[in-house]
């Protein structure tokens, strides 16, 4: 009896410590965001202006949306390299549905998002059922999506000039007085939904469980394969949403866009405290990570830092974030 009580107390203590460490990681990420923002504010007076802050939020939308879905995948211990080109393919399919097929925007947009879900479903099937390593499965999908985007669009952009309602999904202003683009509100809503799913639903609990110990999760009677497929499908839906947002922002579906976005999205997730080993992560941290990347990019551009040096700095930030995750795991 005493042994069981001690064991239970030890388990509770470990869970409490893990929760504290996760919260600390979020606070450190947020503190880093404040420090970076303050630095650029002193470096250039144009940086902290209201209009530039809105630009930062606007530029966070695509990376942030992709990162929300990627958070679920990485918490399971997986990876998804197809989200960038998958986003481009979903943007092209949005053009096919709305411009080429003449479907109403209210129908074309959900179809484009669901097409992203189909990409995620295929990834999930390849990873969970066929047992292909996530890196290889999603790398293959990255190439397939890149090729299909060019083939379906005939390597030409699809313009939404005759569909202003579609463009307003991103650039319109639901609250004109605040001058906040609709895209920012969409990201906020998506983050709230993702946070609720991850922290309050069965899917979220199984996501953490699979990432913490997949074998033990399977032995407990949970159908790990089915839930992995669901998780990758959910990530695909966010990819589809990102495709809608980027094409609405540009006013066109650009089939050649997408490459590189997956790296920034994964970086946002890691910077936000999600462990690449799986089992740990949060939506709040991911949003903070996406904001850090946007603030860095915007601040470095305002300071006229060359693009190649921007990439160097971002790479160093990612290295620091991954090393911090390794230190945290050793201490745990």
Buried (B, 14 or more C-beta within 10 A) or exposed (E): EEEEEEEEEEEEEEEEEBEEBBBEBBEBBBEBBEEBBEEBBEEBEEBEEEEBBBBBBBBBBBBBBBBBBBBBBBBBBBBBBBBBBBBBBBBBBBBBBBBEEEBEBEEBBEBBBBBBBBBBBBBBBBBBEEEBEBEEBBBBBBEBBBEBBBEBBEEEBBBBEEBEBBBBBBBBBEEEEEEBBBBBBBBBEBBEEBBEBBEEEEBBEBBBBBBBBBEEBBEEEBEBBEBBBBBBBBBBBBBBBBBBBBBBBBBBBBBBBBEEBBBBBBBBBBBBBBBBBBBBBBBBBBBBBBBBBBBBBBBBEBEEBEEEEBEEBBEEBBEEBBEBBEEBBEEE
